[in-house]
Amino acid sequence: MRMRLILILILFFLITGTGYSQVAVIANSSVPVESVNSSYLTDLYTQDIQVWKNGDPVVVFDLKPRNDTKNTFYSYIGKSITRMKSIWMKKKLSGEGKPPESLETEEEVLRKVETTPGSIGYLRSDLVSEKVKVLVIIETATENPVINQNKTNSNPKISKP
Amino acid sequence: MIKNSLLTITAIILITFSSAYPQAGESDLQVFGFFQATFRNHKNVVEGFVNRKHSSNTFAIQQMNIFLQKDLARKLSAFINIELLNNYSSIKKWGALNLEEAWVMYRSSTQFNVKAGLLIPTFNHLNEIKNRTPILPYIYRPLAYETSFIEEFPLEEFVPNRAYFQLFGMIPHNELKIDWAAYIGNSANINSNPAEGQTGVDTTRQMLVGGRIGLRFRDLKFGISTTFDKIKYFEVYRDYFGHAPFNLEAMNRYRFGCDLSFKLEKVFFEGEFINVEYEENPDFLELDKKFYYWTAGVYLKEEFASYFTYSRMKSKVKPFFRGNFSVYYLGSAYTINERLTLKAQYGYVDWDDEVFYDLNPLFELDGKDHYFSLACSVYF
């Protein structure tokens, strides 16, 4: 009976654990911001804000594949992928912006953000390295974003804002 | 002709090679653009001084734009927009080829930016993007913005199409954003007569000044716009008559506009009002003009939108007719991908004209037009 209970518990954690993930919004260490909310993030991705407060240009990276990470991120900023593409096209055709570079993998996003001043991107939180800032952690259930107070951390200490 | 062809070939070679082999340390020259190919079925019924019924079918390249964009420095970029309208052909003398924009932009901060050069100034919601067909659901846009009708309507009376220096920015405060823009340009007193020397230049000391201030909250946008210039109204029509029909002093012309647009779940709305006033309106003529439109639509799917548009234009003088136009559009747009959008639109135009010469009404016309159009907007 006890063994059966343990097995059920293991199965439960396996099932719930498999679907659980977090998305980290990361930034190059040169970025003069320690945390962001969804509204500010939307402004960065829609290119309403193209310059950081220190005058450096904002460089935005996007993920090409439509995976869970991408869906979670777009759900958090409150824009559909189609809508964002339309906004980027408007910016491009007006000469006032360019669509962000779309990268094939989350590892590539990490490498690009590590090495590109003023850049931000998003990826699975377990891929985050010490060389980048974590600006916000987005739970899969996007209602409860967790802002990371640490500036640079390979093992982000997550705390409620 | 040979000289023009050589210039064109040289330009193409330069564009191609500069794109493929940018100088070391420089960003690539971006070359991109779009075109909109249309099929139109048109039925026209005119009553009054003449009675006429006519119908036609036609294919057309309604519009094609080619853009060149290059980052010159970290905060400096240049942009060129060349526009070809209505099946442009220089040999057949069809349509028009325009240098629409050629500007350099200095992006200082979110709050403060500068554009210098030939630019489309910020006015209401649609002015800056009116010619970007891939991002608009319309085939034929609300009347004051329908560039392909420029030979039929005095579009530049309603909205400013050209300015030369613009300051603009956005002041964010949490989710509320204040957009602002201020610009200057030439007055409408432009020399189009080659016999009088260089064309396309302002022959007076008058200037156009204008601006817009707007508020945004999420997908809700509201703004008010205005321009001021002095215009020698009848000088503009020298081309029609070979001389200025009246020797009037330059009159103050004010444009006032307001715009409202929002998106709520799957529903979207946009509307504008434009009022053009001449301060020293001669008693015997009514030069003031009014235009408004509103569009309400719904995204049936994320890629598929349907809409209804109503617009009304009261155009008093062009140069010597009075026209009132009520226009109804019913249309849909389906975005296959970011490169390709298919569109369908039915348009019903109810108009009446009163044609004048030397201030005497010559005749009246009452007409109805039905347009059924299909289009494919291609971004490349």
Interface residues (C-beta under 8 A of the other chain):
Chain A: S39 D43 D48 I49 Q50 V51 G55 P57 G78 S80 T82 R83 K85 S86 M89 K90 K92 L93 S94 G95 E96 K98
Chain B: Q30 F32 F34 F67 Q69 R74 K75 S77 F79 N81 E101 W103 M105 R107 S108 S109 T110 E128 I129 R132 P134 I135 M170 P172 N174 E175 K177 R218 E302 E303 T335 E338 Y379
